[in-house]
Amino acid sequence: MKPLSPIMALFWQERRSALLGGAAMMAMTLLAGIALLGLSGWFITATALAGLTSAALAFDVFIPGASIRLLALVRTGARYSERLVTHDATLRVLAGLRERLFRGHATAEGAEALQRRPARLLFRLTSEVDALDSLYLRVLAPLAAALLVSLAVLVGLWLAAPALTWPLLVLLPLAGGLLPWWIARAALRPGRRRAAAIEALRSRAIDAAQGQVDLLMAGRAEAQSASIMAADARLASAEDTLNRLETRGAALLFLAGQAALVGTLLVTAILAEQGTVSAPIAALAVLAAMAVLEAFAPLRRGALELGRALLAARRLAPRLKEEAAPAAPLPVAPAGLALHLRDLRLRYPGARRAVLDGCSLDVGANECVALVGESGAGKSTLLSLLSGEIEAGGGHVSLAAGQPRTVWMSQRTELFQDSLRGNLLLAAPRARDAELMEALDAAGLGPVLASLPDGLDTRLGEGGFGLSSGQARRLMLARALLRPAPLWLLDEPTEGLDRETALALLDRLRPRLAGHGTLIVTHLRREAELADRLVLLRDGRVVAEARRGTPDHLALLDQLRPD
Ligand SMILES: Nc1ncnc2c1ncn2[C@@H]1O[C@H](COP(=O)(O)OP(=O)(O)OP(=O)(O)O)[C@@H](O)[C@H]1O
């Protein structure tokens, strides 16, 4: 139950009075229902008995009749208000929960964990948050209402005759406590299996849909289908176990209800025989005893849902604790510099060695620097760090002032399912079409744009679907060009382009580099030639640098991949 405490605390903090009011109204609905049944039993018996005697004329039918109507109205009104209040409160709490969850995932570590398994992110933000709505609606509120109602009925029966409470005192703890507890425990394992199977089913189905060509070519399509079927079979088996549990719970609750009925019937028969209770009170007691166990019926489903809620809370709780503190802005670099790094260190969690280990580098406010080094040297990591995606483990970073302070075109930059215009406006929401077209032109997409019948209104599919990979990268570059920032971070901007296109693009890019610092990460000679200075990164630190025009510059260029 411990994982549930942050979730319960959230419910309590956010909507305390609505949640208490909802539970009270749930109790009132149940009480009105029990009183309605009991009073009707009493009324029918009392009128029948009165009819046998001369008391029939004096028998007051109006007050009980009106009370029955009143109780029916109260029950309907209370049920309606309870639904309104409890659902509203739950949905509001869950909306707050989702927001906190998004904030939790907005940490570098959270985002990284989920980038590895996006299907899981989707699952957790939808089904697992939804699973928590049952915590209040199907577990806490019905439990509180059932306990309150049991207490009220027991007190009522005790006042009529203490012996009337015995059958309920034996059966209520069994049916209201032990049974839901047993169902909840037994549901934990199939609940976990069910959640894992849904997750596997979704991610495998997405893999099959997205990678169908590769799977077919590798002859793995059948195997992928089989793995989807296996996940589906696991899901069906877990759901079957849960359904069986629910059915068994219903049967046991029914038996407990019948036992309470028989027990109370026997006790009332004895008491009526002794003359301790009248026949109408006996009828009231029997019907109330039968109805009170019904108050525990929703807990049968609630106990099953509790397993789901527990699992969801356990998975979501770590992200709820983490309130992503807004990152402190990096200090402002000394005048004349777009970037100033000293002794920067960074180690990925779980990695044996540091990826950046004493890295120091300056980029002038009007300088273009190419960062080169073998694959895995830490070049992209440095760009992630400068863009604020990850945090350094030590050392000093400062950037020139500006809003934004950096523009980053990474190897993983995203395009969205939107028009060309929409994708560009992300970078500059107020830009006019002429500016967008100029940026597209600078990125070498002018001819492509001219060939599109819908121009800037051309719709792209998910991830830029509809463009070639080279066109997509140029669109990302155009978007980067629209952001005015004192430091541009470009990660292999012409990777994947043919020589002619790449050189034409670099020619257009050259004049645009003036006025701000640029750090280009590259393996390509053509990109490195754009830079005023080459910097070689090895083992997480800068081991060589060479300014244009020096012999070392040429020697470094020669180590790079030719076109
Ligand atoms: N998110 C991550 N978690 C753990 N390790 C990582 C992560 N990203 C990169 N690494 C590791 O850090 C090292 C540096 O990776 P990085 O991508 O920065 O290299 P790079 O110099 O840009 O390589 P390339 O030229 O191939 O793009 C690699 O050994 C890589 O495995």
The ligand as a Gaussian input file, in Angstrom:
#p B3LYP/6-31G(d) Opt

LIG

0 1
 N       22.180000       8.823000     -23.603000
 C       23.297000       8.156000     -23.395000
 N       23.443000       7.350000     -22.347000
 C       24.589000       6.684000     -22.122000
 N       25.669000       6.792000     -22.898000
 C       25.580000       7.572000     -23.963000
 C       24.394000       8.313000     -24.272000
 N       24.605000       9.030000     -25.395000
 C       25.867000       8.758000     -25.775000
 N       26.442000       7.893000     -24.918000
 C       27.814000       7.384000     -24.992000
 O       28.688000       8.504000     -24.902000
 C       29.739000       8.364000     -25.813000
 C       29.804000       9.605000     -26.700000
 O       28.655000       9.617000     -27.536000
 P       28.401000      10.835000     -28.532000
 O       27.114000      10.569000     -29.258000
 O       28.520000      12.105000     -27.809000
 O       29.630000      10.650000     -29.519000
 P       29.967000      11.414000     -30.873000
 O       31.347000      11.877000     -30.732000
 O       28.930000      12.432000     -31.183000
 O       29.845000      10.200000     -31.884000
 P       29.402000      10.242000     -33.439000
 O       30.478000      10.982000     -34.152000
 O       29.347000       8.794000     -33.807000
 O       28.084000      10.923000     -33.504000
 C       29.518000       7.074000     -26.585000
 O       30.373000       6.072000     -26.030000
 C       28.072000       6.742000     -26.333000
 O       27.901000       5.355000     -26.256000

